[in-house]
Amino acid sequence: QVQLVESGGGLVQAGGSLRLSCAASGSISSIAAMGWYRQAPGKQRDLVATITSTGGGTYADFAKGRFTISRDNAKNTVDLQMNSLKPEDTAAYYCYLSQGWRNYWGRGTQVTVSS
């Protein structure tokens, strides 16, 4: 019913930047919340940032001051700008959309930060 596709992951050196993008399609509510989670191998999936339909963003402590979430409702996209990347940011990053009683997930995009 809702499909999410992430892009923009890759390999970057510590201190570098990446911009992730998520394209959503399907039956999307105008008030759906969207955001990003991340998961390293063998670890739990942690919230990175969320954004409301009106553009209000919230961030995990590790993301504050370094990451910026944004969305374009007309294009059905949500982006995550990641600056000053650290090796501990290495993880698969997943886009999500929360709508009604359902949470939808993308397949993930890998971010690897070398030291």
N, C-alpha and C positions, 0 to 999 in steps of 0.2 A: 504494500500500500504506500509506503514511503521508502525511498532509496537514497542512500548517502554514499558519495564517492569522494575519498580524500586524495590529495596530490601535494607535491612539494617537498616530500621527505628526501633525505639523502645523507651524504657524509660531509661533515664540516669540522674544521679545527676549533679547538676551544677559543672562545672569544668571538667567534663568527656568528652569522645570522642565517636564519631560514624563515621562509614564509609558507605556511601551510594553508591550503584552501580546501573547502568542502562544498560540493555541489549537491543540492537536494532536489529531488523530484518526487512527484506523486501528490497525494491528497494532503497538503500542508495547510494547517491553520495559520491565520494571520497573527495569532498570539503565541505560537509555538516557541518554546525556549530551546536554544541550541548551545552547543559548547564543545569542549574537547576534554578527553581523558587520555591518560598515558599508562602504559604497562611495560615494565622491563621483564625479561625472562625470569620465571620463577617467582615473581612478585605480584601483588595485587594491582588492580586497575585503579588509579588515583585520578581524582578531578584536577584538571589544570585551570580551566576557566569556563565561565558560563556567560551568556548574553541574552537579555530579554528581547522581545519583539521591537521595543522602542530604543534599543541600543545600550541599555545599562549593563555594565560588565562587572563581574566579580572574579577574583583570582585566588588560587592557592597561595600560601605564603611563599613558596619557592619561586612562584611566577611573578610576584609583585615587583614592579620596577623594571622588569626585563621583557615580559611578554605583553602583547596587546591583542585583544580579541575585537573583531568587528564583523558586521554583517551588512549585506545588501539584500533587502527583502524583494526588490524588483527582480534581481537576478537569482534569488534563492541560493545565496552563497554565504558562508561564514569563513572568515580567515583568522589565522593565528600568526602574528608576527613575533618571532622569537629572536631576541638579541642577547649578546653576552652569554652565549651558550657554554655550558659546562659539561664535562664528561658524564656527570650524574644525570644529565638530561637525556641520555641515551635511552630510548624506549620506542615502542610502537605507539603512535598517536592515533586516537580514534575520535572521529566526529560523532556527535549524538544529537538527537532531536527528541524532545519530550512533548507529547501531545496526548491529551486526555489521560487514559489509563495505560498508555503504551510508551515505551522508550525504544527508539530506533538507533541502530549503530551502523557505521561504515565498516569497511573491512580492515582499515588501518593503513598507515603509512610509516615506514621506518625512519627514525632519526638517529644517527650515530655521530657522536661528538668525540673526536680524538683528543688526547692530551698532548 
